[in-house]
Amino acid sequence: MKKIILPLIFAFVVASCAPVDSQQAVVPILVSASETPLPFIIPITDTPIILPPASETPAFIIPVTETPVPIASVKWWEVYFTDPLTINNPDVLAGSIEEKLIELINNAQTSIHIASFEFNLTPVADALIAAKNRGVDVKWMTDDKNGLEYDSQPGRGQFALLQAAGIEVKDDDRSALMHNKFWIFDQQITWTGSTNISANAVFKQNNNVMVIRSPEVAFIFEREFQEMWNGQFGSRAPSTLNNQWAILDGTPLQVIFSAEDNALSNLIALVADSQTSIRFLAFSFTDYPLAQAMIDRAKAGVDVKGIYETFGSTGTGSELKTFWCAGVPVRQDGNGSFLHDKIIIIDNSIVVTGSLNYSTNADESNEENVVIVDNAEIAALYLQEFDKLWNQAHDVEAGAVVCGQ
C-alpha cells in the first residue's frame, strides 16, 4: 500500500492506493494517459471540502462472472512538449502544439474562456472566429503591454481579427503582468502550462502543456478567469486555495494562483518534503528561499539537478550562482532561442508546472497559475523531457561564475 502525504498544499489529502505497474512509451510530442487509471482516493479532512457535483462517484455493483467485466475508463490528462529541433516551421502545423490547440477549439460546443499573455497565431484566430460563428462563447483576457498594445506591431493584429468578429478581448491595464497561459473549453477541459500562443513559443522555445479533462478543475480555473474578467487582479483577488484541488482517477491535483495564494511559499514547503530527487527547468529562477530549500535537500542526500535558460542566468539576480557554488549540478540550456519551461519534478512522482517563474514579481504581483500533480506516469514523461534537455544543455563556462563574491 502506498500512502500519499504532501505538505501544506496537499495537507488535507491522506490517501492509500495499490501501486500500478505501467510501461512508458517514448513519444516526443504528445503523450496521453494510460487506459488503466489508479484506484480512486477518498480524501480525509477535518473539515470536508465540497467539490462541484461532477466529482461525486456514484456507487455501482460489479456482477460476479467467470470472465471479469472490464470497466471503461476516461483519459483525463494529456501532456505536450514543443520540439524546436524537429517541429519548427510555423507554416507546418502537423504534430505541433498549435495543431492540438486548434483541435480543442474546433471541438468546443459552448464556451472558450482564455487567459493568455500574448498572441500572434492567425490559424488560432481563425479557429476562434469559426467557433464564435457557430455560437460558442469566446472571451480572451490578456496582458496590456504584451497583449493588446503589441497587437499593432508587425506580424501581429490577431486580437484585432477577434474583435472585428465580435469576440470580446480585455487586458489587465496595470504595470504587473497578466502572465497566465490557460484555456477553459466547455467548462470541462483546461489547457495550461508555459506555452504562450505565439510562433516563438510553439516553434522555437522549449515549452510544455498539460491538458486536464475534468469539470472540477475547469471550475477552479473558470472562477479565476471570472475574477480577472471582473477586474480583480493580484493580491486584491480573493484566495480560494483550500478549494483548489481535486482527485482524478487516484491522482491528487492542486492549483495555485499568484499573487493571492503565496505560490512560492507553498512550493518551498513541497521541496522541503522531498525524499529522493528534485529536477527543475527554469526560464527565470531568482528566488533565493526556493533555491536554498533545494540546496538544503541536496545536503541531506536528495539528488538535485536543474537547467537554466542561458540568457540572464549569470546575472546578479539569478540563483544559478547559488546552486553552482553550493556544488549542486546546474546547466545552461542548449536552445538558441529560450528554454521557457517552469517545471519542478519531485521524487519521480510530483510534477509542478504552469506559468509561474520562480521570482518575487511572479509570486507577489503577476497573474500566474501553478498546477501540481502526484502521478508517477506523468512524472516519468516530464523526467524524459528533462533528460533530453539536460543532454542538450552545457555546463557553466569556466569563469562565468565566481564564488565567494
PEJO-V934903 format. One record per residue. PSI is psi as a letter, one per 40 degrees, with the letter a starting at -180 (NA if undefined). Layout:
((PSI) (PSI))
//
This chain:
((h) (h) (h) (h) (h) (i) (i) (c) (d) (f) (d) (e) (h) (h) (i) (h) (i) (i) (i) (h) (h) (i) (h) (h) (h) (h) (h) (d) (d) (h) (h) (i) (i) (i) (e) (h) (i) (i) (i) (h) (h) (h) (i) (h) (i) (d) (h) (h) (h) (h) (i) (i) (d) (e) (e) (h) (h) (i) (i) (i) (h) (h) (i) (h) (i) (d) (h) (h) (h) (i) (h) (i) (i) (h) (h) (e) (i) (i) (h) (i) (h) (i) (g) (e) (d) (d) (g) (e) (h) (e) (e) (h) (e) (h) (e) (i) (d) (d) (d) (d) (d) (d) (d) (d) (d) (d) (e) (i) (d) (d) (i) (h) (h) (h) (g) (h) (d) (i) (h) (f) (h) (d) (d) (d) (d) (d) (d) (d) (d) (d) (d) (d) (d) (e) (e) (h) (h) (h) (i) (h) (h) (a) (i) (c) (d) (e) (c) (d) (d) (e) (e) (e) (i) (h) (e) (a) (e) (d) (d) (d) (d) (d) (d) (d) (e) (e) (h) (h) (h) (i) (i) (e) (f) (i) (d) (i) (i) (g) (e) (i) (g) (i) (i) (h) (h) (f) (f) (d) (h) (h) (h) (i) (a) (e) (h) (i) (g) (i) (d) (d) (d) (d) (e) (d) (i) (h) (i) (i) (h) (h) (h) (h) (g) (h) (d) (d) (d) (d) (d) (d) (d) (d) (d) (d) (d) (d) (d) (d) (d) (e) (e) (h) (i) (a) (e) (e) (i) (i) (h) (f) (d) (e) (e) (f) (i) (i) (h) (h) (f) (e) (h) (h) (h) (i) (h) (h) (i) (i) (e) (e) (e) (f) (d) (d) (d) (d) (d) (d) (d) (d) (d) (d) (e) (i) (d) (d) (i) (h) (i) (i) (h) (h) (d) (h) (g) (e) (h) (d) (d) (d) (d) (d) (d) (d) (d) (d) (d) (d) (d) (e) (e) (h) (h) (h) (i) (i) (h) (i) (h) (d) (h) (e) (d) (e) (i) (d) (e) (i) (e) (d) (d) (d) (d) (d) (e) (e) (e) (h) (h) (i) (i) (i) (i) (e) (h) (d) (b) (i) (h) (e) (i) (g) (h) (h) (h) (h) (f) (f) (d) (h) (h) (h) (i) (a) (e) (h) (i) (g) (i) (d) (d) (d) (d) (e) (d) (i) (h) (i) (i) (h) (h) (h) (i) (g) (h) (d) (d) (d) (d) (d) (d) (d) (d) (d) (d) (d) (d) (d) (d) (d) (d) (e) (i) (i) (i) (h) (i) (h) (e) (d) (h) (h) (i) (e) (NA))
//
